[in-house]
């Protein structure tokens, strides 16, 4: 009986694996060479098999002629400047004053907004102003009398505690 050797070191294991790999690669190479070599009967001069039969071919003679150059491509257009439009006031848009893609100048009017809510608000403000004017006039008159009384100095104010009424 032959002695059994145990492989203890990693170097012994890698040498054994390398030998096995080289043996398998050599056997595979010999097998590929032997099966790839044929007798050469299917060469150009030999008999044709059903897979090698000639197929019918149509032949056209080439003639020079003018051909239009048409190129179809998919693309995406982008403007040279991107701007953001923000409303200065809120309201309902009644009309758009430009067409998509048109060039517009800075400061140009782009939209018309419904005027009715702003006209109502203006009328209310004018009414409130007209209502407050008489009160404002009385207040201004009192203020002018008080300022004249105060500007006279301490000697004029000595005997009175409040300014005279207008």
WOTA-V76895 format. One record per residue. N is the residue number from 1. PHI is phi in radians with two decimals (NA if undefined). OMEGA is omega in degrees with one decimal (none if undefined). Layout:
N&PHI&OMEGA + N&PHI&OMEGA
//
This chain:
1&NA&-177.7 + 2&-1.44&179.9 + 3&-1.19&177.9 + 4&-1.66&179.0 + 5&-1.83&176.4 + 6&-1.67&178.6 + 7&-1.59&-175.4 + 8&-1.77&-173.5 + 9&-1.67&177.1 + 10&-1.06&179.0 + 11&-1.16&178.2 + 12&-1.12&-179.4 + 13&-1.16&-177.2 + 14&-1.21&177.4 + 15&-1.15&178.8 + 16&-1.16&178.9 + 17&-1.16&-179.2 + 18&-1.15&178.4 + 19&-1.09&179.7 + 20&-1.12&179.6 + 21&-1.14&-179.8 + 22&-1.12&179.0 + 23&-1.13&-180.0 + 24&-1.16&-180.0 + 25&-1.14&178.6 + 26&-1.13&-180.0 + 27&-1.12&179.4 + 28&-1.15&179.1 + 29&-1.15&179.2 + 30&-1.11&179.5 + 31&-1.10&179.5 + 32&-1.12&179.8 + 33&-1.18&-177.8 + 34&-1.24&-178.7 + 35&-1.39&-179.0 + 36&-1.40&-178.5 + 37&-1.50&177.5 + 38&-2.02&-178.0 + 39&-1.46&178.2 + 40&1.45&-179.7 + 41&-1.26&-175.8 + 42&-1.63&179.9 + 43&-1.31&-175.1 + 44&-1.03&-176.8 + 45&-1.47&-174.9 + 46&-1.41&-179.8 + 47&-1.21&-177.5 + 48&-1.51&175.5 + 49&-1.59&-178.2 + 50&-1.00&179.0 + 51&-1.31&-176.3 + 52&-1.91&-179.9 + 53&-1.18&-178.8 + 54&-1.22&178.7 + 55&-1.76&177.7 + 56&-1.20&-176.3 + 57&-2.28&174.9 + 58&-1.75&-178.1 + 59&-2.02&177.4 + 60&-2.17&177.8 + 61&-1.50&-176.9 + 62&-1.36&178.7 + 63&-2.22&177.9 + 64&-1.25&177.4 + 65&-2.73&179.3 + 66&-1.38&179.5 + 67&-2.13&179.6 + 68&-1.20&179.2 + 69&-1.62&178.3 + 70&-2.11&179.1 + 71&-2.08&175.0 + 72&-1.89&-178.4 + 73&-2.51&175.9 + 74&-1.69&-179.3 + 75&-2.62&178.5 + 76&-2.38&179.9 + 77&-1.56&-179.9 + 78&-2.46&-179.5 + 79&-1.18&179.9 + 80&-1.27&178.1 + 81&-2.30&176.3 + 82&-1.83&179.2 + 83&-2.21&177.5 + 84&-1.97&-179.2 + 85&-1.74&177.9 + 86&-2.13&178.3 + 87&-1.35&175.6 + 88&-1.44&178.7 + 89&-2.31&177.2 + 90&-1.65&179.1 + 91&2.83&-179.4 + 92&-1.66&179.0 + 93&-1.30&178.4 + 94&-1.83&-176.9 + 95&-2.70&174.7 + 96&-1.81&-171.9 + 97&-1.72&178.0 + 98&-2.42&176.4 + 99&-1.83&178.1 + 100&-0.98&177.2 + 101&1.61&178.6 + 102&-1.22&173.1 + 103&-1.50&178.4 + 104&-2.12&179.6 + 105&-1.61&179.2 + 106&-1.10&178.5 + 107&1.52&-179.8 + 108&-1.25&177.1 + 109&-1.30&-177.3 + 110&-1.84&-176.1 + 111&-2.40&170.5 + 112&-1.89&-179.3 + 113&-1.90&179.1 + 114&-0.99&-174.0 + 115&-1.47&-171.1 + 116&-0.95&-178.7 + 117&-1.08&-178.8 + 118&-1.30&177.3 + 119&-1.18&176.8 + 120&-1.12&-180.0 + 121&-1.11&177.6 + 122&-1.14&178.8 + 123&-1.10&178.3 + 124&-1.13&179.7 + 125&-1.14&178.9 + 126&-1.16&178.1 + 127&-1.12&179.0 + 128&-1.12&178.2 + 129&-1.17&179.5 + 130&-1.13&179.4 + 131&-1.25&-176.7 + 132&-1.51&-176.9 + 133&-1.08&179.9 + 134&-1.07&178.5 + 135&-1.11&179.8 + 136&-1.16&179.3 + 137&-1.13&178.0 + 138&-1.09&-180.0 + 139&-1.10&179.7 + 140&-1.12&178.8 + 141&-1.13&178.2 + 142&-1.06&-178.2 + 143&-1.14&-179.4 + 144&-1.20&177.8 + 145&-1.15&-179.8 + 146&-1.12&-179.1 + 147&-1.20&176.6 + 148&-1.16&179.8 + 149&-1.10&-178.2 + 150&-1.24&-177.4 + 151&-1.34&-179.8 + 152&-1.23&177.0 + 153&1.82&-175.4 + 154&-1.17&-177.8 + 155&-1.17&179.4 + 156&-1.31&-176.9 + 157&-1.61&-171.6 + 158&-1.08&-174.4 + 159&-1.54&-177.9 + 160&-2.06&179.0 + 161&-1.77&179.8 + 162&-2.21&178.6 + 163&-1.24&178.0 + 164&-1.14&179.6 + 165&-1.43&179.6 + 166&-1.49&none
//
